[in-house]
């Protein structure tokens, strides 16, 4: 009877624990990271008798945590992928909305500006039309600067998110290390009794960490885990946790780089931060934001360069040559701002470099790393986007020289360079920020051409001269004014083209100074019946004058044409027509793309990346949902199943209580038999 009582008691106690475990499962059905627990029953050792072994009841061998490590790891990996895509898509969507918006983008401002130039060409003397041109030009400047400022704000937002992500990651690393210690010190661990709740908490912390950055998890002694980055750098070893940090990038002070501190040693881990929110933010900065800065700057440089050149070769309302329209793209400040010395360069850091834009139409958006090696005079120029070496060589002695690239030159102005020194070359990165409108008076807009031609009164041939095309007013090699335009308001000297027979039946023309009747150039060949150019167009030719005139038809010997300054040509609209034509001219990509097309290309590139990131995000979330569902199928709490177990264990509990009741009745019957 005592045995029967003990058997019933073991059943009550065991099923009471089973009921408690089931109740705990039910109450934690919505707890993140909770793994359901299952009671494992075990028959107690029976009593040996002559008739055989008689059972002595039941005991609980283990309260098992239902978790599949493979599925847990899969959830972590999919959380890393989803976290990366979510951060990337969020930032790309913001950038896409900025560039593509009608009120926030650049397209409308460019269209309105060139439309105002076309309207001004109809009445070049109208001050209101000229004022509209200035107003629309300022709007273009404002849009460039506003978009650039939005880029800066988004860059700062990304940096703030990186810093917060690092703080969150450090908190999680510390918690994982503490849980490692608590698990390893848990009572009964040596007997295989796992602290289920602590294991769940640690897995949940690891999952949260994987949302921030890609990690690898490996088991170690004492049911602890070691956590590392994808390249093997340790984050958690036992109860010791490393610490993430951020610092100003040595290469680019406007950016942040990631560091990892462990045991008093700090290393840069920027290249090892992949996946998760931090990896997504880093991808956005490298793959979208930096290229957007460069491309917007490239458009600003090309617009400034072409507008400045065309405006400089025009004439304003007061008869003066046009000056700069937008800020000078090759000012000393602009050239030096395109070079950033690496913060780790050796002292005394005396190297002086500048970047000059030589051909805005050939300029590509991008940045480069200029690296010195050997004795400090061997250099290598590496494209940051592709990692390829695009130029290499050796500096002369002294070092003053130029490194030529399509669209720009890197000018080595002086100083000394050491092996290992690096410089970030950004030809277009800051151009949208620095663009500005130089013209501030309506009268200063150079809408006319400063040259004109007229036929001699005594001409008898059929030759006709056009009104000329301006090429330049400056020597492209020295940037000084050409002699023809050195005196304000006049052509120095005014020219007369006189045709004559050379005595052999050939028509030639001579060039005279019209003011002094001095012969300047004699015997130039002329081909009747064709359109003949009068002057060379190569700036290196000694007879280059910065403009070109063409004569067609058949001039007769004795015919002449006068080329002079366009004095009082206020109604001339030739230059404003050329300014307006720049709106559709192919001024980018080596003459294959207009400004509007260049900006549309930037919008399209960001749009494609945004769309792709949305598809990747959808796929990543689907994978995460699937892996989470698979984990839940093993570790999740099924309330219907647990309710069934409650009934099962309750019935077993009641039956065990009935066994004890029977034992008590038998005992009472036995006592009564002795009365």
C-alpha positions in Angstrom: 0.0 0.0 0.0 2.8 2.3 0.8 4.2 1.5 -2.7 0.8 2.3 -4.2 0.7 5.6 -2.4 4.3 6.4 -3.6 3.4 5.5 -7.1 0.4 7.9 -7.1 2.5 10.6 -5.5 5.1 10.4 -8.2 2.3 10.7 -10.8 0.8 13.7 -9.1 4.2 15.5 -8.8 5.3 14.7 -12.3 2.1 15.7 -13.9 1.9 18.8 -11.8 5.3 19.8 -13.3 4.0 18.9 -16.7 1.0 21.2 -16.1 3.3 24.0 -15.0 5.4 23.6 -18.0 2.4 23.6 -20.3 1.0 26.6 -18.6 4.4 28.4 -19.0 4.3 27.6 -22.7 0.8 29.1 -23.0 1.7 32.3 -21.2 4.8 32.8 -23.3 3.1 32.1 -26.6 3.7 35.7 -27.7 7.2 36.2 -26.1 9.8 37.0 -28.8 12.4 34.3 -29.1 10.7 31.9 -26.7 11.1 28.2 -27.4 8.4 25.9 -26.2 9.4 23.3 -23.5 8.4 19.7 -23.2 8.5 17.5 -20.2 10.1 14.1 -20.7 8.8 11.4 -18.4 10.8 8.4 -17.3 9.8 5.2 -15.5 11.4 4.9 -12.0 13.4 1.8 -11.3 11.1 -1.0 -10.2 11.3 -3.3 -7.1 12.6 -6.8 -7.8 10.4 -9.6 -6.4 10.3 -13.3 -6.8 7.4 -12.8 -9.2 9.2 -10.2 -11.2 9.8 -6.4 -11.1 7.1 -4.1 -9.8 7.1 -0.5 -11.0 7.6 2.3 -8.5 6.1 5.2 -10.4 7.3 8.0 -12.8 9.8 10.7 -12.7 10.8 13.7 -14.9 14.1 13.0 -16.7 14.3 16.4 -18.4 12.4 19.5 -19.4 13.5 19.8 -23.0 13.8 23.1 -25.0 12.5 22.4 -28.5 14.9 24.3 -30.7 16.6 23.4 -34.0 20.0 25.1 -34.2 19.9 25.0 -38.0 16.6 26.8 -38.1 17.8 29.3 -35.5 20.9 30.1 -37.6 18.7 30.4 -40.8 16.5 33.0 -39.0 19.7 34.9 -38.1 21.0 34.9 -41.7 17.7 36.0 -43.1 17.4 38.7 -40.5 20.8 40.0 -41.6 19.7 40.1 -45.2 16.3 41.7 -44.4 17.9 44.3 -42.2 20.4 45.3 -44.9 17.7 45.6 -47.6 15.3 47.5 -45.3 18.0 50.1 -44.5 19.1 50.3 -48.1 15.6 50.6 -49.5 14.6 53.2 -47.0 17.5 55.6 -47.8 17.2 54.9 -51.6 13.5 55.7 -51.6 14.2 59.0 -49.8 16.9 59.9 -52.4 14.7 58.8 -55.3 11.8 61.0 -54.1 14.2 64.0 -53.9 15.7 63.7 -57.3 12.6 62.7 -59.1 10.2 65.2 -57.6 8.9 68.0 -59.8 9.4 70.6 -57.1 12.6 69.1 -55.5 14.5 68.0 -58.6 16.6 69.9 -61.2 14.7 69.2 -64.4 12.1 72.0 -64.2 14.7 74.6 -63.2 16.9 73.7 -66.2 14.0 73.8 -68.6 12.8 77.2 -67.3 16.2 78.7 -67.5 16.9 77.8 -71.1 13.3 78.7 -72.0 13.9 82.2 -70.6 17.0 82.5 -72.8 15.0 81.5 -75.9 12.4 84.2 -75.0 15.2 86.8 -74.5 16.5 86.0 -78.0 13.3 87.4 -79.4 14.0 90.8 -77.9 17.6 91.0 -76.6 17.2 94.7 -75.5 14.3 94.0 -73.1 15.4 94.5 -69.5 12.4 92.5 -68.1 13.4 89.5 -70.3 17.0 89.9 -69.1 15.8 90.1 -65.5 13.8 86.8 -66.1 17.0 85.1 -67.3 18.8 86.2 -64.2 15.9 85.0 -62.0 15.8 81.6 -63.7 19.6 81.3 -63.5 19.4 81.9 -59.8 16.7 79.2 -59.5 19.1 76.8 -61.2 21.8 77.7 -58.7 19.3 77.3 -55.8 18.2 73.9 -57.0 21.8 72.6 -57.3 22.7 73.9 -53.9 19.4 72.7 -52.3 19.8 69.2 -53.7 23.4 69.1 -52.6 22.3 70.2 -49.1 19.7 67.5 -49.1 22.5 65.0 -49.9 24.5 66.4 -47.0 21.6 66.1 -44.6 21.0 62.5 -45.7 24.7 61.8 -45.3 24.5 63.2 -41.8 21.3 61.1 -41.1 23.1 58.0 -42.2 26.0 58.8 -39.9 23.6 59.3 -37.0 22.0 55.9 -37.8 25.4 54.3 -37.9 26.4 55.7 -34.5 23.1 54.6 -33.0 23.4 51.1 -34.6 26.9 50.8 -33.1 25.5 51.7 -29.6 22.8 49.1 -30.0 25.3 46.5 -31.2 27.5 47.1 -28.2 24.6 46.7 -25.8 23.7 43.4 -27.4 27.4 42.2 -27.4 27.6 42.9 -23.7 24.3 41.1 -23.0 25.4 38.1 -25.0 28.7 37.9 -23.0 26.8 38.2 -19.7 24.3 35.5 -20.8 27.3 33.3 -21.8 28.6 33.6 -18.2 25.2 33.0 -16.6 24.6 29.9 -18.7 28.1 28.4 -18.0 27.5 29.0 -14.2 24.0 27.6 -14.2 23.4 24.8 -11.6 22.9 21.4 -13.1 24.6 22.2 -16.3 27.2 19.5 -15.7 24.3 17.0 -15.4 22.8 18.2 -18.7 20.2 20.4 -17.3 20.2 23.4 -19.7 18.9 26.8 -18.5 16.2 27.1 -21.1 15.2 30.6 -20.4 18.8 31.9 -20.6 19.3 30.0 -23.9 16.2 31.7 -25.3 17.3 35.1 -24.2 20.8 34.6 -25.8 19.3 33.4 -29.1 17.0 36.4 -29.2 20.0 38.8 -28.5 21.9 37.1 -31.3 19.0 37.5 -33.7 18.7 41.2 -32.8 22.5 41.6 -33.4 22.2 39.8 -36.8 19.7 42.5 -37.8 22.4 45.1 -37.3 25.4 43.3 -38.8 26.3 40.0 -40.4 27.8 37.6 -37.8 29.0 34.0 -37.4 28.1 32.0 -34.2 30.0 28.9 -33.0 29.5 26.8 -29.9 32.1 26.5 -27.3 32.6 24.8 -23.9 30.0 25.2 -21.2 27.2 25.8 -23.6 28.7 29.2 -24.5 28.9 30.7 -27.9 31.6 32.7 -29.7 30.4 35.5 -32.0 32.5 36.9 -34.9 32.3 39.0 -38.0 32.2 37.4 -41.4 36.0 37.6 -41.7 36.6 36.0 -38.3 37.2 39.0 -36.1 35.9 38.1 -32.7 33.0 40.0 -31.2 32.2 37.8 -28.2 34.5 35.1 -26.7 33.0 33.5 -23.6 32.2 36.3 -21.2 34.3 38.9 -23.0 32.8 41.3 -25.5 34.5 43.5 -28.0 33.2 47.0 -28.7 32.2 48.7 -31.9 33.0 52.3 -32.5 32.9 55.0 -35.2 35.5 57.6 -36.2 36.0 60.2 -38.8 37.3 58.4 -41.9 41.0 59.0 -42.6 40.3 58.9 -46.3 37.2 61.2 -46.4 36.6 63.3 -43.2 32.9 63.8 -44.3 32.3 60.1 -43.7 32.4 57.7 -40.8 34.4 54.4 -40.6 33.7 51.5 -38.2 36.2 50.4 -35.6 36.4 47.4 -33.3 38.1 47.6 -29.9 39.2 44.5 -28.0 41.8 44.0 -25.3 43.1 47.6 -25.7 43.6 47.2 -29.4 41.4 49.1 -32.0 41.3 48.1 -35.6 39.4 49.5 -38.6 36.7 47.1 -39.7 34.9 49.2 -42.3 35.4 46.7 -45.0 34.1 43.8 -42.8 30.8 45.5 -42.0 28.5 43.6 -44.3 24.8 42.8 -44.0 22.3 44.1 -41.4 21.3 47.7 -40.9 24.9 48.9 -40.6 25.9 47.1 -43.8 22.8 48.5 -45.6 23.7 52.0 -44.6 27.3 51.6 -45.7 26.2 50.2 -49.0 23.9 53.1 -49.6 26.6 55.6 -48.9 29.1 53.9 -51.2 26.8 52.7 -54.0 24.2 55.5 -54.2 25.0 58.7 -52.2 28.6 59.2 -53.2 27.9 58.6 -56.9 25.0 61.0 -56.7 27.2 63.7 -55.3 29.7 63.1 -58.1 27.1 63.0 -60.9 25.3 66.1 -59.7 28.6 67.9 -59.4 29.6 66.8 -62.9 26.4 68.3 -64.4 27.1 71.6 -62.4 30.7 71.7 -63.8 29.6 71.1 -67.4 26.8 73.7 -67.1 29.1 76.3 -65.6 31.9 75.6 -68.0 29.8 75.8 -71.2 27.7 78.8 -70.1 30.8 80.6 -69.0 32.7 80.0 -72.2 29.7 81.1 -74.4 29.0 84.1 -72.2 32.6 85.3 -72.2 32.7 85.4 -76.1 29.5 87.5 -76.2 29.0 91.3 -75.8 26.7 93.0 -73.3 24.4 96.0 -73.6 27.2 98.4 -72.8 29.5 97.0 -75.5 31.8 95.1 -73.3 32.8 91.5 -73.6 30.8 89.1 -71.4 32.5 87.8 -68.3 31.8 84.7 -66.2 28.1 83.7 -66.0 28.5 81.1 -63.2 31.4 80.8 -60.8 34.8 79.8 -62.2 35.2 76.0 -62.1 38.9 76.3 -62.1 39.4 78.9 -59.4 42.4 78.1 -57.1 40.0 77.4 -54.2 37.9 75.0 -56.4 41.0 73.2 -57.7 42.4 72.5 -54.3 39.1 71.5 -52.7 39.1 68.5 -55.1 42.0 66.9 -53.2 41.8 65.5 -49.7 44.9 64.2 -48.0 44.6 61.0 -46.0 44.7 61.4 -42.3 47.3 58.7 -41.9 49.8 60.3 -44.3 53.3 60.7 -42.8 54.5 64.0 -41.5 55.3 66.7 -42.4 52.6 66.4 -45.1 53.9 69.1 -47.4 52.6 67.7 -50.6 50.5 70.2 -52.6 48.1 69.1 -55.2 45.2 70.6 -57.2 42.8 69.3 -59.8 42.1 71.3 -62.9 39.1 70.6 -65.1 40.4 70.6 -68.7 37.4 69.3 -70.6 34.0 69.2 -68.9 32.5 67.2 -71.7 35.0 64.3 -71.2 34.8 64.5 -67.4 33.3 61.3 -65.8 31.6 61.2 -62.4 33.8 59.4 -59.9 36.6 59.6 -57.4 40.1 58.3 -57.3 42.8 57.4 -54.8 46.3 58.7 -55.6 48.9 56.5 -53.8 52.6 57.0 -53.5 55.2 54.2 -53.1 58.9 53.5 -53.2 60.8 56.7 -52.5 57.6 58.7 -52.6 57.8 59.6 -56.3 56.2 56.5 -57.8 52.5 57.0 -58.0 49.4 55.0 -58.8 45.9 56.4 -59.5 43.1 53.9 -58.6 39.5 54.3 -59.6 37.5 54.0 -56.3 34.5 52.4 -58.0 36.3 49.6 -59.8 39.5 49.3 -57.8 41.4 49.4 -61.1 44.6 51.3 -61.7 43.9 53.9 -64.3 47.2 55.8 -64.3 50.7 55.2 -62.9 54.1 56.6 -63.3 56.9 58.5 -61.5 57.1 62.1 -60.6 60.1 64.1 -61.9 62.6 65.9 -59.8 61.5 68.6 -59.0 58.1 67.1 -58.6 56.1 69.9 -60.3 54.2 68.1 -63.0 50.7 67.0 -64.1 48.9 63.7 -64.2 46.5 63.8 -67.1 43.2 62.1 -67.1 40.1 62.4 -69.4 38.5 65.7 -68.5 40.9 66.7 -65.7 44.6 67.1 -64.7 46.0 66.4 -61.3 48.6 69.1 -60.8 51.6 68.4 -58.5 52.5 71.8 -57.3 55.3 71.0 -54.9 56.2 69.5 -51.5 57.4 66.1 -50.6 55.6 62.7 -50.7 56.3 59.6 -48.6 55.8 56.0 -49.4 52.2 55.1 -48.3 50.8 58.6 -48.7 47.3 58.7 -50.2 45.1 61.5 -51.5 41.5 61.3 -52.4 40.8 62.9 -55.8 37.2 64.2 -56.2 37.0 66.1 -59.5 33.3 66.8 -59.3 32.2 66.0 -55.7 31.8 69.6 -54.4 30.8 71.4 -57.6 27.0 71.5 -56.9 27.7 73.2 -53.5 30.0 75.8 -54.9 28.1 76.8 -58.1 27.0 80.5 -58.0 25.7 83.2 -60.3 28.3 85.8 -61.1 26.2 88.1 -63.4 24.1 90.4 -61.2 23.0 93.2 -63.7 20.7 92.8 -66.6 23.0 95.0 -68.7 25.9 92.6 -68.1 24.2 89.7 -69.9 26.2 89.2 -73.1 23.5 88.4 -75.6 25.2 89.9 -78.7 28.3 88.8 -80.6 31.3 91.2 -80.5 32.2 90.9 -84.1 30.5 91.6 -87.4 31.3 91.9 -91.1 30.2 94.0 -94.0 30.8 94.0 -97.7 32.7 96.7 -99.6 30.5 99.2 -101.5 32.4 98.6 -104.7 32.0 94.7 -104.7 31.0 93.3 -108.1 31.3 89.6 -107.4 28.8 87.2 -105.9 30.8 86.5 -102.7 28.9 86.7 -99.4 30.4 86.7 -95.9 28.6 85.5 -92.8 28.5 87.3 -89.5 31.1 85.1 -88.0 31.4 82.7 -85.1 33.3 83.5 -81.9 35.7 80.7 -80.8 37.3 82.3 -77.8 38.5 85.6 -76.4 41.3 84.0 -74.3 44.4 82.1 -75.2 43.5 78.6 -74.0 47.1 78.0 -73.0 47.7 81.1 -70.9 44.1 82.2 -70.2 45.1 85.7 -71.1 43.0 87.9 -73.5 43.8 87.5 -77.1 45.4 90.6 -78.7 42.3 91.1 -80.9 40.3 91.7 -77.7 42.8 93.3 -75.4 41.3 96.8 -75.8 37.8 97.3 -74.5 35.0 98.0 -77.0 37.1 97.4 -80.1 38.7 94.8 -82.3 42.5 95.2 -82.4 42.9 95.7 -85.2 39.8 95.9 -87.3 40.4 93.8 -90.4 39.8 94.1 -94.1 39.8 91.1 -96.5 40.8 92.1 -100.1 40.6 89.7 -103.0 43.0 89.8 -106.0 44.3 87.7 -108.9 47.7 86.3 -108.1 48.8 86.7 -111.7 48.5 83.0 -112.4 44.7 83.1 -112.7 44.2 82.1 -109.0 42.0 84.1 -106.7 43.7 84.9 -103.4 42.9 87.3 -100.5 45.1 89.5 -98.4 44.4 90.6 -94.8 44.9 94.3 -93.9 44.7 96.4 -90.7 41.6 98.4 -91.7 42.6 101.3 -89.4 46.1 101.8 -90.8 45.9 100.1 -94.1 48.8 97.8 -93.1 49.2 94.5 -94.7 49.0 91.7 -92.1 48.8 88.5 -94.2 49.1 88.0 -98.0 48.3 85.4 -100.5 45.7 83.3 -98.8 44.2 80.7 -101.1 40.5 81.0 -102.0 38.5 78.3 -103.8 35.7 79.9 -105.8 32.3 78.2 -105.7 32.9 76.7 -102.2 32.5 78.0 -98.7 35.9 79.1 -97.5 37.1 79.7 -93.9 39.2 82.8 -93.5 41.1 82.0 -90.3 42.7 79.0 -88.6 40.8 77.4 -85.7 43.7 75.8 -84.0 44.8 77.9 -81.0 48.4 77.0 -81.5 48.4 78.5 -85.0 50.1 82.0 -84.9 47.4 83.4 -87.1 44.6 82.2 -84.7 42.3 85.2 -83.9 39.6 83.6 -81.7 36.9 83.9 -84.3 36.0 82.5 -87.7 34.3 84.0 -90.8 33.2 82.2 -93.9 32.8 83.4 -97.5 30.8 81.7 -100.1 30.1 82.4 -103.7 32.6 83.9 -106.2 34.2 87.2 -105.1 35.7 89.2 -107.9 39.3 90.6 -107.8 39.0 94.0 -106.0 36.2 92.9 -103.8 36.6 93.4 -100.0 35.0 92.7 -96.7 35.5 94.5 -93.4 35.5 92.7 -90.1 35.1 94.9 -87.1 33.8 95.2 -83.5 30.1 95.1 -83.2 29.7 98.6 -81.8 26.2 99.6 -80.8 25.0 96.1 -81.7 22.4 96.1 -78.9 19.8 94.3 -80.9 22.1 91.5 -81.9 20.9 88.2 -80.5 23.5 85.8 -81.9 25.1 84.9 -78.6 21.9 84.5 -76.7 20.7 82.1 -79.3 23.8 80.1 -78.8 23.3 80.3 -75.0 19.8 79.0 -75.4 21.0 76.2 -77.7 23.1 74.8 -74.9 19.9 73.5 -73.3 19.7 70.8 -76.0 23.4 70.6 -77.0 25.2 67.4 -76.1 27.7 68.8 -73.6 28.3 65.7 -71.5 29.8 62.2 -72.1 32.0 63.3 -74.9 29.3 65.1 -76.7 26.6 62.4 -76.5 24.4 63.8 -73.7 22.6 67.0 -72.8 22.3 68.5 -69.3 18.7 67.3 -69.1 19.7 63.8 -70.3 22.6 63.8 -67.8 20.3 64.6 -64.9 17.7 62.2 -66.2 20.4 59.5 -66.2 21.1 60.3 -62.5 17.4 60.0 -61.7 17.1 56.8 -63.7 20.1 55.2 -62.0 18.8 55.9 -58.5 15.3 54.8 -59.6 16.7 51.5 -60.9 18.6 50.9 -57.7 15.5 51.8 -55.6 13.4 49.4 -57.6 16.0 46.6 -57.3 16.3 47.2 -53.6 12.5 47.0 -53.2 12.5 43.6 -55.0 15.4 42.5 -52.8 13.6 43.7 -49.7 10.4 41.8 -50.7 12.4 38.7 -51.3 14.4 39.1 -48.1 11.2 39.6 -46.1 9.7 36.5 -47.7 12.7 34.4 -46.8 12.6 35.7 -43.3 8.9 34.9 -42.9 9.5 31.4 -44.2 12.5 30.7 -41.9 10.6 32.2 -39.0 7.6 30.0 -39.8 9.9 27.0 -40.0 11.4 27.8 -36.6 7.9 28.4 -35.2 6.8 25.0 -36.4 9.4 23.5 -34.2 9.9 26.0 -31.3 6.7 28.0 -31.4 3.8 27.5 -29.1 0.7 26.0 -30.6 -2.1 27.0 -28.3 -4.5 24.2 -29.5 -1.8 21.6 -28.9 -1.0 23.0 -25.4 -4.7 23.1 -24.5 -4.9 19.4 -25.4 -1.9 18.7 -23.3 -3.5 20.5 -20.4 -6.5 18.1 -20.6 -4.1 15.1 -20.9 -2.0 16.1 -17.9 -5.0 17.1 -15.9 -6.6 13.7 -16.5 -3.3 12.0 -15.5 -3.0 14.1 -12.4 -6.6 13.2 -11.4 -5.9 9.5 -12.1 -2.8 9.6 -9.9 -4.8 11.3 -7.2 -7.3 8.5 -7.5 -4.5 5.9 -7.1 -3.6 7.6 -3.8 -7.2 7.6 -2.8 -7.4 3.9 -3.4 -4.2 3.4 -1.4 -5.8 5.3 1.4 -9.0 3.2 1.3 -7.0 0.0 1.4 -5.0 1.2 4.3 -8.2 2.2 6.2 -9.7 -1.2 5.5 -6.6 -2.9 6.8 -6.7 -0.9 10.0 -10.3 -1.6 10.6 -9.7 -5.4 10.3 -7.6 -5.2 13.5 -10.2 -3.5 15.6 
